[in-house]
Amino acid sequence: MTHRPQSTATSIDTPKSVSFKEAFFYWLKLGFLSFGGPAGQISMMHQELVEKRRWISEHRFLHALNYTMVLPGPEAQQLATYIGWLMHGTWGGIVAGALFVLPSFFILSALTWAYLVFNEAPIISGILYGIKPAVTAIVVFAAYRIGSRALKNNMLRAIAAAAFTAIFAFNLPFPYIVAAAALFGYFGSHYSPEKFRINTHHEESTKGYGPAVIDDNTPIPAHARFHWNRFIVFALIGLAIWAGGLSLLTMHYGWQGTLTQIGWFFTKAALMTFGGAYAVLPYVYQGSIEHYAWLHAAQMIDGLALGETTPGPLIMIVAFVGFVAGWGQALFGPDLLPLAGIAGAGIATLFTFLPSFLFILLGGPAVEATRHDIKFTAPLMGITAAVVGVILNLAVFFAYHVLWPHGFGAELEWLALLIGIAAFIALFKYKLSIISVIGACAIAGSIQLVFTGY
């Protein structure tokens, strides 16, 4: 028998089991460091949990990701909740999902307050000018990272291209794209199964990373098996929290009250928008600007920039919208504007993320049970491919508003273009961290303010 060198053998040893305490501090750290929007955060979790720590195998990570892509709501936060639940049960999922959100909530609330108080300061304009092209570069890079893992053959690449065309050229709603991709994957599993089959051979899964704590063939833990009693209890608890919260708001402020409408609007946003944070943005944009007039278009773009500069899911822009809505409506009088902003941000966050926890705790056991069934995995693979195309469309949307802020008829923002290109090169070639890139671009935007007086 040939013995491997000691360094190689060590690299493929199965990692030790992960304690709840160790997982808690990892999720807390992730909550403060997860920059770059959902795609960047998914990439960060992959690097840390699959490649470095090896807490979960590549295939099980992607299977969980595929499920979260099907769900409405923030896929990165749902993925963290799923992995936390798979490792440590209900409380593991709740802790992972909550810690993914809470740091972002407090940081973004503070930044939104500063934005509303000091938004006329030139230095703020300069920083935002540099950050916006960095955001575009991050989205493009995220599409590349997800696509390089998910688009394993020309069939899946064709689905991604078709999804991009459908949403870019024909403005097809994302739920229709999801349904079409799922159907394509389902029929593809019957007529061309090799294109949609996940390779579950252990040697392929461990290639480059080594065995994981939760490996391809690790049995489903007891807490992850489906039980009707548990399903019903979780469903009732979730509905009670939602209905109780909305009822209390209605009793105190009336159905047309701003806080009540924030709760109702973001409940719909959480349930009716598929494709995660990127897909929810058009819905939030339309409702908060055109219907409720809580803020205007320029503020929404600034909110996106602030969202990319803070850790946590990009969908935390709902906290920005809620804060601005509460502040703008002066809910508690002109002397308590910050308190009104916090209340609006808190209500928006609660009603946005509550369904995400339920989707994982209720649906996770069924997903684990169907992990090796191509009839279920193929539609999920098709949806993941389609999401790559949707992310590319969002990159085009961002690029248009950043490079031609006054429309195509106006002059191209050449400096913003150069900043965006430099940011992409830094991410792609030099593997710099997202926060480093954002910081450098913010400095570049501030410097251009000094020289141009813009």
VEXDREN-2710 file (C-alpha; in Angstrom, 1 decimal):
% VEXDREN-2710
k/r/px/py/pz
1/MET/0.0/0.0/0.0
2/THR/1.3/3.4/-1.0
3/HIS/1.4/5.9/1.8
4/ARG/0.6/9.6/1.1
5/PRO/3.0/12.3/2.3
6/GLN/2.1/13.5/5.8
7/SER/1.0/16.9/4.6
8/THR/-1.4/15.4/2.1
9/ALA/-2.8/13.0/4.6
10/THR/-3.4/15.8/7.0
11/SER/-5.2/17.8/4.4
12/ILE/-7.8/15.1/3.8
13/ASP/-8.5/14.1/7.4
14/THR/-12.1/14.5/8.4
15/PRO/-12.6/17.7/10.5
16/LYS/-13.7/17.4/14.1
17/SER/-17.4/17.8/14.9
18/VAL/-18.4/21.5/15.4
19/SER/-19.7/22.6/18.8
20/PHE/-22.6/25.0/19.1
21/LYS/-20.3/27.6/20.7
22/GLU/-17.9/27.4/17.8
23/ALA/-20.7/27.7/15.3
24/PHE/-22.2/30.7/17.2
25/PHE/-19.0/32.7/17.0
26/TYR/-18.6/31.9/13.3
27/TRP/-22.1/33.1/12.5
28/LEU/-21.5/36.2/14.6
29/LYS/-18.2/36.9/12.8
30/LEU/-20.0/36.3/9.4
31/GLY/-22.7/38.8/10.4
32/PHE/-20.0/41.5/10.7
33/LEU/-17.9/40.5/7.7
34/SER/-20.4/39.4/5.1
35/PHE/-20.1/42.2/2.6
36/GLY/-20.9/42.2/-1.1
37/GLY/-24.6/41.4/-1.3
38/PRO/-26.1/37.9/-1.5
39/ALA/-23.8/36.5/-4.2
40/GLY/-20.7/37.8/-2.4
41/GLN/-22.0/36.3/0.8
42/ILE/-22.7/33.0/-0.7
43/SER/-19.2/32.9/-2.2
44/MET/-17.8/33.8/1.3
45/MET/-19.7/31.0/3.0
46/HIS/-18.5/28.6/0.3
47/GLN/-14.9/29.6/0.8
48/GLU/-15.1/29.3/4.6
49/LEU/-17.5/26.4/5.2
50/VAL/-16.7/24.2/2.2
51/GLU/-13.1/24.9/1.3
52/LYS/-11.4/25.9/4.5
53/ARG/-13.3/24.6/7.5
54/ARG/-15.0/21.7/5.6
55/TRP/-18.1/21.8/7.8
56/ILE/-20.3/20.8/4.8
57/SER/-19.5/19.2/1.4
58/GLU/-19.7/21.0/-1.9
59/HIS/-22.7/19.0/-3.1
60/ARG/-24.7/19.4/0.1
61/PHE/-23.9/23.1/0.1
62/LEU/-25.1/23.5/-3.5
63/HIS/-28.2/21.4/-2.8
64/ALA/-29.2/23.8/0.1
65/LEU/-28.4/26.8/-2.2
66/ASN/-30.6/25.4/-4.9
67/TYR/-33.5/25.2/-2.4
68/THR/-33.0/28.7/-1.2
69/MET/-33.0/30.0/-4.8
70/VAL/-36.5/28.6/-5.2
71/LEU/-37.8/30.5/-2.1
72/PRO/-38.9/34.0/-2.0
73/GLY/-36.7/36.2/0.2
74/PRO/-33.0/36.5/0.9
75/GLU/-31.2/33.4/-0.3
76/ALA/-27.9/34.1/1.5
77/GLN/-29.6/34.5/4.9
78/GLN/-31.7/31.5/4.2
79/LEU/-28.6/29.5/3.2
80/ALA/-26.9/30.4/6.5
81/THR/-30.1/29.4/8.4
82/TYR/-30.3/26.1/6.5
83/ILE/-26.7/25.2/7.3
84/GLY/-27.0/26.3/10.9
85/TRP/-30.2/24.2/11.2
86/LEU/-28.6/21.1/9.5
87/MET/-25.7/21.3/11.9
88/HIS/-27.4/22.1/15.2
89/GLY/-31.1/21.8/14.8
90/THR/-33.8/24.5/15.3
91/TRP/-31.7/26.8/17.6
92/GLY/-28.7/26.4/15.3
93/GLY/-30.8/27.7/12.4
94/ILE/-32.4/30.6/14.4
95/VAL/-29.0/31.7/15.7
96/ALA/-27.3/31.5/12.3
97/GLY/-30.1/33.4/10.6
98/ALA/-30.5/36.0/13.3
99/LEU/-26.7/36.8/13.6
100/PHE/-26.6/37.1/9.8
101/VAL/-29.1/40.0/10.1
102/LEU/-28.7/41.8/13.4
103/PRO/-25.2/43.4/12.9
104/SER/-26.3/44.7/9.6
105/PHE/-29.5/46.1/11.1
106/PHE/-27.7/48.2/13.7
107/ILE/-24.9/49.3/11.4
108/LEU/-27.3/50.2/8.5
109/SER/-29.7/52.1/10.9
110/ALA/-26.8/54.2/12.1
111/LEU/-25.6/54.9/8.5
112/THR/-29.1/55.8/7.4
113/TRP/-29.4/58.3/10.3
114/ALA/-26.0/59.8/9.2
115/TYR/-27.2/59.8/5.6
116/LEU/-30.4/61.7/6.4
117/VAL/-28.7/64.2/8.7
118/PHE/-25.5/64.8/6.6
119/ASN/-26.6/63.9/3.1
120/GLU/-25.8/67.4/1.8
121/ALA/-22.2/67.1/2.9
122/PRO/-19.8/66.9/-0.1
123/ILE/-17.7/64.2/1.4
124/ILE/-20.8/61.9/1.5
125/SER/-21.4/62.5/-2.2
126/GLY/-17.8/61.7/-3.0
127/ILE/-17.8/58.4/-1.0
128/LEU/-21.1/57.3/-2.7
129/TYR/-19.7/58.2/-6.1
130/GLY/-16.8/55.8/-5.6
131/ILE/-18.9/53.0/-4.0
132/LYS/-21.5/52.8/-6.7
133/PRO/-19.3/51.5/-9.5
134/ALA/-17.7/49.1/-6.9
135/VAL/-21.2/47.7/-6.3
136/THR/-21.6/47.0/-10.0
137/ALA/-18.3/45.2/-10.1
138/ILE/-19.2/43.1/-7.1
139/VAL/-22.4/42.0/-8.8
140/VAL/-20.6/41.0/-12.0
141/PHE/-18.0/39.1/-10.0
142/ALA/-20.7/37.4/-8.0
143/ALA/-22.4/36.2/-11.2
144/TYR/-19.1/34.8/-12.4
145/ARG/-18.5/33.0/-9.0
146/ILE/-21.9/31.4/-8.9
147/GLY/-21.9/30.6/-12.6
148/SER/-18.6/28.9/-12.5
149/ARG/-19.9/26.5/-9.9
150/ALA/-23.5/26.1/-11.1
151/LEU/-23.2/26.1/-14.9
152/LYS/-21.4/22.8/-15.5
153/ASN/-22.6/22.2/-19.1
154/ASN/-24.0/24.0/-22.1
155/MET/-27.6/23.0/-21.2
156/LEU/-27.3/25.0/-17.9
157/ARG/-25.5/27.8/-19.6
158/ALA/-28.3/28.0/-22.1
159/ILE/-30.9/28.3/-19.3
160/ALA/-28.9/31.2/-17.8
161/ALA/-28.7/33.0/-21.2
162/ALA/-32.4/32.5/-21.8
163/ALA/-33.2/33.9/-18.3
164/PHE/-31.1/36.9/-19.0
165/THR/-32.8/37.5/-22.3
166/ALA/-36.2/37.0/-20.8
167/ILE/-35.8/39.6/-18.0
168/PHE/-33.6/42.1/-19.9
169/ALA/-35.3/42.1/-23.3
170/PHE/-38.9/41.2/-22.4
171/ASN/-39.1/42.3/-18.7
172/LEU/-40.6/38.9/-17.8
173/PRO/-41.4/38.7/-14.1
174/PHE/-39.0/36.6/-12.2
175/PRO/-41.6/34.0/-10.9
176/TYR/-42.3/33.1/-14.5
177/ILE/-38.6/32.6/-15.1
178/VAL/-38.3/30.4/-12.0
179/ALA/-41.3/28.3/-13.1
180/ALA/-39.9/27.9/-16.7
181/ALA/-36.4/26.9/-15.4
182/ALA/-37.9/24.4/-13.0
183/LEU/-40.0/22.9/-15.7
184/PHE/-37.1/22.7/-18.0
185/GLY/-35.0/21.0/-15.3
186/TYR/-37.8/18.6/-14.6
187/PHE/-38.3/17.5/-18.2
188/GLY/-34.5/17.6/-18.7
189/SER/-34.1/15.0/-16.0
190/HIS/-36.2/12.6/-18.0
191/TYR/-34.8/13.3/-21.5
192/SER/-31.3/14.3/-20.8
193/PRO/-30.6/13.2/-17.1
194/GLU/-26.8/13.4/-17.4
195/LYS/-27.0/17.2/-17.8
196/PHE/-28.8/17.5/-14.5
197/ARG/-27.3/14.7/-12.4
198/ILE/-25.3/15.7/-9.4
199/ASN/-22.2/13.5/-9.1
200/THR/-22.3/12.0/-5.7
201/HIS/-19.1/10.0/-5.9
202/HIS/-17.1/10.6/-2.8
203/GLU/-13.8/11.1/-4.6
204/GLU/-15.2/13.8/-6.8
205/SER/-16.8/15.6/-3.9
206/THR/-13.7/15.7/-1.8
207/LYS/-11.4/16.7/-4.7
208/GLY/-9.4/19.7/-3.6
209/TYR/-11.1/20.1/-0.2
210/GLY/-11.2/16.8/1.6
211/PRO/-14.0/15.1/3.6
212/ALA/-16.4/17.4/5.5
213/VAL/-18.2/17.1/8.8
214/ILE/-21.4/16.9/6.9
215/ASP/-20.2/15.0/3.9
216/ASP/-22.1/13.7/0.8
217/ASN/-22.9/10.4/2.5
218/THR/-23.4/11.6/6.0
219/PRO/-26.7/10.3/7.3
220/ILE/-29.5/12.8/7.8
221/PRO/-29.5/13.8/11.5
222/ALA/-32.6/13.1/13.6
223/HIS/-33.6/16.7/13.9
224/ALA/-33.6/17.0/10.0
225/ARG/-36.0/14.2/9.4
226/PHE/-39.6/15.2/8.6
227/HIS/-42.2/14.9/11.4
228/TRP/-45.8/16.2/11.0
229/ASN/-46.0/17.2/14.7
230/ARG/-42.9/19.4/14.4
231/PHE/-44.1/20.9/11.1
232/ILE/-47.5/21.9/12.6
233/VAL/-46.0/23.4/15.7
234/PHE/-43.5/25.5/13.8
235/ALA/-46.2/26.7/11.3
236/LEU/-48.5/27.7/14.2
237/ILE/-45.7/29.6/16.0
238/GLY/-44.7/31.5/12.9
239/LEU/-48.3/32.4/12.0
240/ALA/-48.9/33.6/15.6
241/ILE/-45.9/35.9/15.6
242/TRP/-46.9/37.4/12.2
243/ALA/-50.6/37.8/13.0
244/GLY/-50.0/39.0/16.5
245/GLY/-47.5/41.7/15.4
246/LEU/-49.7/43.0/12.6
247/SER/-52.7/43.0/14.9
248/LEU/-50.9/45.1/17.5
249/LEU/-49.8/47.6/14.9
250/THR/-53.4/47.9/13.6
251/MET/-54.8/48.4/17.1
252/HIS/-52.3/51.2/17.9
253/TYR/-52.0/52.9/14.5
254/GLY/-54.9/51.8/12.4
255/TRP/-54.7/49.8/9.2
256/GLN/-53.5/52.8/7.2
257/GLY/-50.9/53.8/9.7
258/THR/-47.3/53.9/8.3
259/LEU/-45.9/51.2/10.6
260/THR/-48.9/48.9/9.8
261/GLN/-48.5/49.4/6.1
262/ILE/-44.7/48.8/6.4
263/GLY/-45.4/45.5/8.1
264/TRP/-48.0/44.5/5.4
265/PHE/-45.9/45.7/2.5
266/PHE/-42.8/43.8/3.5
267/THR/-44.8/40.7/4.3
268/LYS/-45.9/40.8/0.7
269/ALA/-42.3/41.5/-0.4
270/ALA/-41.1/38.5/1.6
271/LEU/-43.7/36.1/0.1
272/MET/-44.2/37.4/-3.5
273/THR/-40.7/38.1/-4.7
274/PHE/-38.5/35.2/-5.9
275/GLY/-34.8/35.1/-6.6
276/GLY/-33.6/36.6/-3.3
277/ALA/-32.5/40.2/-2.7
278/TYR/-31.7/41.0/-6.3
279/ALA/-35.2/40.0/-7.5
280/VAL/-36.9/41.8/-4.6
281/LEU/-35.4/45.2/-5.4
282/PRO/-37.8/46.1/-8.3
283/TYR/-40.8/45.2/-6.1
284/VAL/-39.5/47.3/-3.2
285/TYR/-38.6/50.1/-5.6
286/GLN/-42.1/50.2/-7.2
287/GLY/-44.0/50.0/-3.9
288/SER/-42.0/52.3/-1.7
289/ILE/-41.5/55.0/-4.3
290/GLU/-44.4/54.9/-6.7
291/HIS/-47.2/53.6/-4.4
292/TYR/-46.4/54.8/-0.9
293/ALA/-44.0/57.7/-1.8
294/TRP/-41.9/56.9/1.3
295/LEU/-38.7/57.9/-0.6
296/HIS/-37.5/58.9/-4.0
297/ALA/-35.5/57.1/-6.7
298/ALA/-32.1/58.8/-5.9
299/GLN/-32.5/57.8/-2.2
300/MET/-33.1/54.2/-3.3
301/ILE/-29.9/54.0/-5.3
302/ASP/-28.0/55.6/-2.3
303/GLY/-29.7/53.0/-0.1
304/LEU/-28.3/50.2/-2.4
305/ALA/-24.8/51.7/-2.1
306/LEU/-25.1/51.9/1.7
307/GLY/-26.4/48.3/1.7
308/GLU/-23.3/47.1/-0.1
309/THR/-21.0/48.9/2.3
310/THR/-22.5/47.2/5.3
311/PRO/-22.3/43.5/6.2
312/GLY/-25.4/41.3/6.0
313/PRO/-27.9/40.5/3.2
314/LEU/-28.5/43.1/0.6
315/ILE/-32.2/42.8/1.2
316/MET/-31.4/44.8/4.4
317/ILE/-32.2/47.7/2.2
318/VAL/-35.7/47.2/3.6
319/ALA/-34.3/48.6/6.9
320/PHE/-33.1/51.6/5.0
321/VAL/-36.6/52.0/3.4
322/GLY/-38.3/51.5/6.7
323/PHE/-36.0/54.0/8.5
324/VAL/-36.5/56.7/5.8
325/ALA/-40.3/56.1/5.8
326/GLY/-40.5/56.4/9.6
327/TRP/-38.3/59.5/9.6
328/GLY/-40.0/61.1/6.7
329/GLN/-43.5/60.6/8.2
330/ALA/-42.3/61.9/11.6
331/LEU/-44.3/59.2/13.3
332/PHE/-43.6/60.3/16.8
333/GLY/-43.2/64.0/16.2
334/PRO/-40.3/66.2/14.9
335/ASP/-38.2/65.7/18.1
336/LEU/-38.1/61.9/17.8
337/LEU/-37.2/61.3/14.2
338/PRO/-34.4/58.8/15.0
339/LEU/-36.8/56.7/17.1
340/ALA/-39.4/56.8/14.3
341/GLY/-36.7/55.6/11.9
342/ILE/-35.6/52.8/14.2
343/ALA/-39.3/51.7/14.5
344/GLY/-39.8/51.7/10.8
345/ALA/-36.6/49.8/10.2
346/GLY/-37.4/47.2/12.9
347/ILE/-40.9/46.5/11.6
348/ALA/-39.6/46.2/8.0
349/THR/-36.8/43.8/9.1
350/LEU/-39.1/41.6/11.2
351/PHE/-41.8/41.1/8.6
352/THR/-39.2/40.6/5.8
353/PHE/-37.2/37.8/7.6
354/LEU/-39.9/36.0/9.6
355/PRO/-41.0/33.9/6.5
356/SER/-37.4/32.9/5.8
357/PHE/-37.0/31.1/9.1
358/LEU/-40.3/29.3/8.5
359/PHE/-39.3/28.2/5.0
360/ILE/-36.2/26.6/6.3
361/LEU/-37.6/25.0/9.4
362/LEU/-40.7/23.7/7.6
363/GLY/-39.1/22.7/4.2
364/GLY/-35.6/21.7/5.2
365/PRO/-36.5/18.1/6.2
366/ALA/-38.2/17.5/2.8
367/VAL/-35.2/18.9/1.0
368/GLU/-32.8/16.6/2.8
369/ALA/-35.1/13.6/2.1
370/THR/-35.0/14.3/-1.6
371/ARG/-31.3/15.1/-1.9
372/HIS/-30.5/12.1/-4.2
373/ASP/-33.7/12.2/-6.2
374/ILE/-33.1/13.7/-9.6
375/LYS/-36.8/14.5/-10.1
376/PHE/-36.3/17.1/-7.3
377/THR/-32.7/18.1/-7.8
378/ALA/-32.9/18.8/-11.5
379/PRO/-35.6/21.6/-11.2
380/LEU/-33.4/23.2/-8.5
381/MET/-30.4/23.1/-10.7
382/GLY/-32.4/24.7/-13.5
383/ILE/-33.5/27.5/-11.2
384/THR/-29.9/28.1/-10.0
385/ALA/-28.8/28.5/-13.7
386/ALA/-31.6/30.9/-14.3
387/VAL/-30.6/33.0/-11.3
388/VAL/-27.2/33.5/-12.8
389/GLY/-28.8/35.2/-15.8
390/VAL/-31.0/37.4/-13.5
391/ILE/-27.9/38.5/-11.6
392/LEU/-26.2/39.5/-14.8
393/ASN/-29.3/41.6/-15.7
394/LEU/-29.0/43.3/-12.3
395/ALA/-25.4/44.2/-13.1
396/VAL/-26.5/45.8/-16.4
397/PHE/-29.2/47.7/-14.5
398/PHE/-26.7/49.0/-12.0
399/ALA/-24.1/49.8/-14.7
400/TYR/-26.7/51.9/-16.6
401/HIS/-27.6/54.0/-13.6
402/VAL/-24.0/54.4/-12.4
403/LEU/-22.4/55.2/-15.8
404/TRP/-25.3/57.2/-17.3
405/PRO/-27.0/58.7/-14.2
406/HIS/-28.8/61.2/-16.4
407/GLY/-29.7/58.8/-19.2
408/PHE/-27.9/57.6/-22.3
409/GLY/-28.2/61.1/-23.9
410/ALA/-25.9/62.5/-21.2
411/GLU/-22.1/62.1/-21.0
412/LEU/-20.6/58.8/-19.8
413/GLU/-19.2/58.9/-16.3
414/TRP/-15.6/57.9/-17.4
415/LEU/-14.2/58.0/-13.9
416/ALA/-17.0/55.8/-12.5
417/LEU/-16.2/53.3/-15.4
418/LEU/-12.5/53.3/-14.5
419/ILE/-13.3/52.7/-10.8
420/GLY/-15.6/49.9/-11.7
421/ILE/-13.1/48.2/-14.0
422/ALA/-10.4/48.5/-11.3
423/ALA/-12.7/47.1/-8.7
424/PHE/-13.5/44.0/-10.9
425/ILE/-9.8/43.4/-11.6
426/ALA/-9.0/43.6/-7.9
427/LEU/-11.7/41.1/-7.1
428/PHE/-11.1/38.7/-10.0
429/LYS/-7.3/38.8/-10.5
430/TYR/-5.9/39.8/-7.2
431/LYS/-8.6/38.2/-5.0
432/LEU/-8.9/41.2/-2.7
433/SER/-11.7/41.2/-0.1
434/ILE/-14.9/43.0/-0.9
435/ILE/-14.5/45.3/2.0
436/SER/-11.0/46.3/0.9
437/VAL/-12.3/47.0/-2.6
438/ILE/-15.2/49.1/-1.3
439/GLY/-12.9/51.0/0.9
440/ALA/-10.5/51.8/-1.9
441/CYS/-13.3/52.9/-4.2
442/ALA/-14.8/55.1/-1.5
443/ILE/-11.4/56.8/-1.1
444/ALA/-11.1/57.2/-4.9
445/GLY/-14.5/58.8/-5.0
446/SER/-13.5/61.2/-2.2
447/ILE/-10.3/62.1/-4.1
448/GLN/-12.1/62.9/-7.3
449/LEU/-14.3/65.3/-5.3
450/VAL/-11.2/67.2/-4.2
451/PHE/-9.9/67.6/-7.8
452/THR/-13.2/68.2/-9.6
453/GLY/-15.3/69.8/-6.9
454/TYR/-18.1/67.6/-8.0
END
